[in-house]
Amino acid sequence: MKFSSMPVAAALFVLIAPAAVAAQEIAPSQYHGKDKQEAARALLEVAKVQAGKGSWERIAIGRIYYLGGFKAEGQAIFDDVLANDPEGTDLFRIARIYRQAGEWERAKPLFERALQEKPKDVQGIAELGAYYMLLGDRATAEQLFDRSFQREDELWSTVAAAGSYLDVPPQE
């Protein structure tokens, strides 16, 4: 019986090739001496390769584009994530970015949709309550705090609620 190394080599290539793409090297020439926008764009292109199909990772990249002044690029990433049956955590992450950008009307429906999908997310309920408090809607905030506190004793919910009374947004 003759052993051929060709199938073994092909199998190794299939296993190793994706890791090689994900481990793309970053050359200093991609960002050294470049203006900030050019350096950021070059690094974000590498990050997109590193992220692969991971939704959280792609949302993080979209966040940098969106908040960094390249809204169209960030929005394209968000639209792609939202079009592919996103999890509640994906909705929350994108909503947080819209809130950071001062776009509450875009954030609010995503927060609410995330909580519809995960109605027992006590931390998310308290976080949304904190955002309402920061916007001056104390009645809605306190209703959400009540819901959060009824479900379980959860430190991060309590911290988010307390901070909002002092105009400190939840830790994201």
C-alpha positions as CSV (number, residue, x, y, z in Angstrom):
1,M,0.0,0.0,0.0
2,K,1.5,3.3,-1.1
3,F,0.9,6.4,1.1
4,S,0.4,9.7,-0.6
5,S,1.1,13.0,1.2
6,M,-1.1,14.9,-1.2
7,P,-4.4,14.4,0.6
8,V,-2.7,15.2,4.0
9,A,-1.3,18.4,2.6
10,A,-4.7,19.4,1.1
11,A,-6.4,18.7,4.5
12,L,-3.8,20.8,6.3
13,F,-4.2,23.7,3.9
14,V,-8.0,23.7,4.4
15,L,-7.4,23.8,8.2
16,I,-4.6,26.3,8.2
17,A,-5.7,28.8,5.5
18,P,-8.5,30.5,7.4
19,A,-6.2,31.0,10.4
20,A,-3.6,32.6,8.1
21,V,-6.2,35.0,6.8
22,A,-7.4,35.9,10.3
23,A,-3.8,36.4,11.5
24,Q,-3.1,39.0,8.8
25,E,0.0,41.0,9.7
26,I,-0.2,44.7,10.2
27,A,2.7,46.6,8.7
28,P,3.8,49.8,10.3
29,S,3.7,51.4,6.8
30,Q,0.0,51.0,6.9
31,Y,-0.3,53.6,9.6
32,H,3.0,55.3,10.4
33,G,3.3,58.7,8.9
34,K,-0.3,58.6,7.4
35,D,-2.9,61.1,8.3
36,K,-5.3,59.9,11.0
37,Q,-8.1,59.1,8.6
38,E,-5.9,57.2,6.2
39,A,-4.3,55.2,9.1
40,A,-7.7,54.4,10.6
41,R,-9.1,53.2,7.3
42,A,-6.1,51.0,6.7
43,L,-6.3,49.4,10.1
44,L,-10.1,49.0,9.8
45,E,-9.6,47.1,6.5
46,V,-7.3,44.7,8.4
47,A,-9.8,44.5,11.3
48,K,-12.6,43.5,8.8
49,V,-10.5,40.5,7.7
50,Q,-9.7,39.6,11.3
51,A,-13.4,39.8,12.3
52,G,-14.5,37.3,9.7
53,K,-18.2,36.8,10.1
54,G,-18.4,37.6,13.8
55,S,-21.3,39.9,14.4
56,W,-19.9,41.5,17.6
57,E,-16.5,42.0,16.0
58,R,-18.1,43.6,12.9
59,I,-20.3,45.8,15.0
60,A,-17.1,47.0,16.9
61,I,-15.6,47.9,13.5
62,G,-18.8,49.6,12.4
63,R,-18.8,51.6,15.6
64,I,-15.4,53.1,14.8
65,Y,-16.5,54.0,11.3
66,Y,-19.8,55.4,12.5
67,L,-18.5,57.5,15.4
68,G,-15.3,58.3,13.6
69,G,-17.0,60.2,10.9
70,F,-17.5,57.5,8.3
71,K,-21.2,56.9,9.0
72,A,-22.0,55.3,5.6
73,E,-19.4,52.6,6.1
74,G,-20.5,51.9,9.7
75,Q,-24.2,51.9,8.7
76,A,-23.4,49.4,5.9
77,I,-22.0,47.0,8.5
78,F,-25.0,47.5,10.9
79,D,-27.4,47.0,8.0
80,D,-25.7,43.7,7.1
81,V,-25.8,42.5,10.7
82,L,-29.5,43.6,11.1
83,A,-30.4,41.8,7.9
84,N,-29.1,38.4,9.1
85,D,-31.4,37.5,12.0
86,P,-29.4,39.4,14.7
87,E,-29.4,38.3,18.3
88,G,-30.6,40.6,21.1
89,T,-27.0,41.4,22.0
90,D,-26.3,42.6,18.5
91,L,-29.3,44.8,18.6
92,F,-28.2,46.3,21.9
93,R,-24.7,46.9,20.7
94,I,-25.9,48.8,17.6
95,A,-28.4,50.7,19.7
96,R,-25.6,51.8,22.1
97,I,-23.7,53.2,19.1
98,Y,-26.6,55.2,17.9
99,R,-27.1,56.5,21.4
100,Q,-23.4,57.5,21.6
101,A,-23.9,59.3,18.3
102,G,-26.8,61.3,19.9
103,E,-29.3,59.4,17.7
104,W,-31.8,58.3,20.3
105,E,-34.7,57.9,17.8
106,R,-32.6,55.3,16.0
107,A,-31.4,53.6,19.2
108,K,-34.7,53.4,21.0
109,P,-36.5,50.8,18.7
110,L,-33.4,48.6,18.7
111,F,-33.2,48.7,22.5
112,E,-36.9,47.8,22.8
113,R,-36.6,45.1,20.2
114,A,-33.7,43.6,22.0
115,L,-35.7,43.5,25.3
116,Q,-38.7,41.9,23.5
117,E,-36.4,39.1,22.4
118,K,-34.8,38.8,25.9
119,P,-37.5,40.0,28.3
120,K,-35.5,38.6,31.3
121,D,-32.3,40.6,30.6
122,V,-32.3,42.5,33.8
123,Q,-29.1,44.4,33.0
124,G,-30.5,45.4,29.6
125,I,-33.7,46.6,31.2
126,A,-31.8,48.7,33.8
127,E,-29.5,50.1,31.1
128,L,-32.4,51.2,29.0
129,G,-34.0,52.7,32.1
130,A,-30.8,54.6,32.7
131,Y,-30.9,56.1,29.2
132,Y,-34.4,57.2,29.7
133,M,-33.4,58.9,32.9
134,L,-30.5,60.6,31.2
135,L,-33.0,62.0,28.7
136,G,-35.2,63.3,31.4
137,D,-38.0,60.7,31.3
138,R,-37.9,59.7,35.0
139,A,-41.3,57.9,34.9
140,T,-40.3,55.5,32.2
141,A,-36.8,55.0,33.7
142,E,-38.2,54.1,37.1
143,Q,-40.8,51.7,35.5
144,L,-37.9,49.9,33.8
145,F,-35.8,49.9,37.0
146,D,-38.8,48.4,38.8
147,R,-38.9,45.6,36.2
148,S,-35.2,45.0,36.5
149,F,-35.1,44.9,40.2
150,Q,-38.1,42.5,40.5
151,R,-36.3,39.9,38.4
152,E,-33.2,39.4,40.5
153,D,-30.5,41.1,42.6
154,E,-28.0,42.1,40.0
155,L,-25.2,44.5,40.7
156,W,-24.8,46.0,37.2
157,S,-28.5,46.8,37.1
158,T,-28.3,48.7,40.4
159,V,-25.1,50.5,39.3
160,A,-26.7,51.6,35.9
161,A,-29.7,52.9,37.7
162,A,-27.7,54.7,40.4
163,G,-25.4,56.3,37.9
164,S,-28.3,57.7,35.8
165,Y,-29.6,59.7,38.8
166,L,-26.2,61.5,38.7
167,D,-26.1,61.9,34.9
168,V,-23.5,59.1,34.5
169,P,-24.3,56.8,31.6
170,P,-24.1,53.0,32.0
171,Q,-20.7,51.4,31.4
172,E,-20.9,49.9,27.9
